[in-house]
């Protein structure tokens, strides 16, 4: 059934680096139900930007809510979009550095890991290009 109402949103996602490792979250099965591929439950902290909220402020809020850590947002490095019938989402990916705190997951995720580039290269992930790119961008950033 098609709705006549179009829904548009903006999302901000954080790629958080700590000691040359990237924070990867794993969604619960329920949380991944409406994803383009519900079997890939890999995620990074972030979510929809609320009306009146700046994307970077939204991301800081989401990182705290989903992981209980503090991170410094360095800069945006990627923009993407997703369209499904009457729903469109534009996403902004930010490179971030961990500041402090231990990861304590919120209700949307069931597991996490800090993962190195070598570990990512050895994973059978369809969408690992973006994670590999993050390490390249971070390396260039810190070598300035």
C-alpha positions in Angstrom: 0.0 0.0 0.0 1.5 3.3 -1.0 1.1 6.4 1.1 0.7 9.8 -0.4 2.9 11.3 2.3 6.6 11.6 1.5 8.9 11.4 4.4 12.4 13.0 4.2 15.1 12.8 6.9 18.7 13.5 7.5 21.0 11.2 9.4 24.4 11.8 11.0 26.7 8.8 11.5 30.0 8.7 13.5 33.0 6.6 12.6 34.8 6.7 16.0 38.5 5.8 16.1 40.4 4.9 19.3 44.0 3.6 19.3 43.8 2.9 15.5 40.6 0.9 15.9 37.1 1.7 14.7 34.0 1.3 16.8 31.6 -1.1 15.1 28.2 -1.7 16.6 25.8 -4.6 15.8 22.1 -3.9 15.7 19.6 -6.1 17.3 17.6 -8.3 14.9 14.5 -6.2 15.6 16.4 -2.9 14.9 17.7 -4.2 11.5 14.2 -5.4 10.3 13.6 -2.4 8.0 17.2 -2.1 6.7 17.9 -2.7 3.0 19.7 -5.9 4.0 18.4 -7.0 7.4 21.1 -9.7 7.6 23.9 -7.2 7.7 23.6 -5.8 11.2 26.9 -3.8 11.2 26.4 -0.2 12.3 28.2 2.9 13.6 26.7 5.3 16.2 24.3 7.9 14.9 20.8 8.4 13.7 18.2 10.8 12.4 18.7 14.5 13.0 15.7 16.0 14.9 14.0 19.1 13.5 15.9 22.2 14.5 19.0 20.3 15.4 22.4 20.7 13.7 23.8 17.4 12.3 27.0 17.5 14.5 25.0 18.2 17.6 22.7 15.4 16.7 25.6 13.0 16.3 27.1 13.9 19.7 23.7 13.2 21.3 23.4 9.9 19.4 26.9 8.7 20.3 26.2 9.4 24.0 22.7 7.7 23.8 23.9 4.6 21.9 27.4 4.0 23.4 27.8 6.2 26.5 31.1 7.5 25.3 32.3 11.0 24.4 33.9 11.6 21.0 35.3 14.5 19.2 33.8 15.1 15.8 36.6 15.9 13.3 34.9 16.5 10.0 32.3 15.1 7.6 33.8 12.8 4.9 31.0 11.1 3.1 27.4 11.9 2.1 24.9 9.2 1.0 21.2 8.7 0.4 18.6 6.0 0.6 15.2 6.0 -1.1 12.4 3.5 -0.6 9.0 4.3 -2.0 7.8 7.4 -0.1 10.8 7.6 2.2 14.1 9.3 1.6 17.1 9.6 3.9 20.2 11.7 3.3 23.2 10.7 5.5 26.4 12.5 6.6 29.3 10.4 7.8 31.7 12.0 10.2 35.2 11.0 11.2 35.4 11.1 15.0 38.0 10.4 17.7 37.2 8.8 21.0 37.7 11.1 24.0 36.6 9.0 27.0 34.2 6.5 28.5 33.6 2.8 28.2 31.1 1.6 25.6 27.7 0.8 27.2 25.2 -0.1 24.5 21.7 1.3 24.3 18.6 -0.7 23.3 19.2 -0.6 19.5 22.5 -2.6 19.6 23.4 -6.0 21.0 27.2 -6.0 20.6 30.2 -4.0 19.6 33.9 -4.2 18.9 36.9 -2.0 18.4 38.3 -3.3 15.1 41.6 -2.7 13.3 42.0 -2.2 9.6 43.6 -5.7 9.3 40.6 -7.3 11.0 38.2 -5.5 8.6 40.3 -6.6 5.6 39.8 -10.2 6.8 36.0 -9.9 7.2 33.5 -11.1 4.7 31.6 -7.8 4.6 29.8 -6.7 1.5 30.1 -3.0 2.5 33.6 -2.9 4.0 34.9 -0.3 1.5 33.6 2.6 3.6 35.4 1.2 6.7 38.6 0.8 4.8 38.3 4.4 3.6 37.9 5.7 7.1 41.3 4.4 8.1 42.9 6.0 5.0 41.2 9.3 5.8 42.2 9.1 9.4 45.9 8.3 8.5 46.0 11.4 6.3 44.4 13.5 9.0 46.9 12.6 11.8 50.0 12.8 9.5 49.4 16.5 8.8 
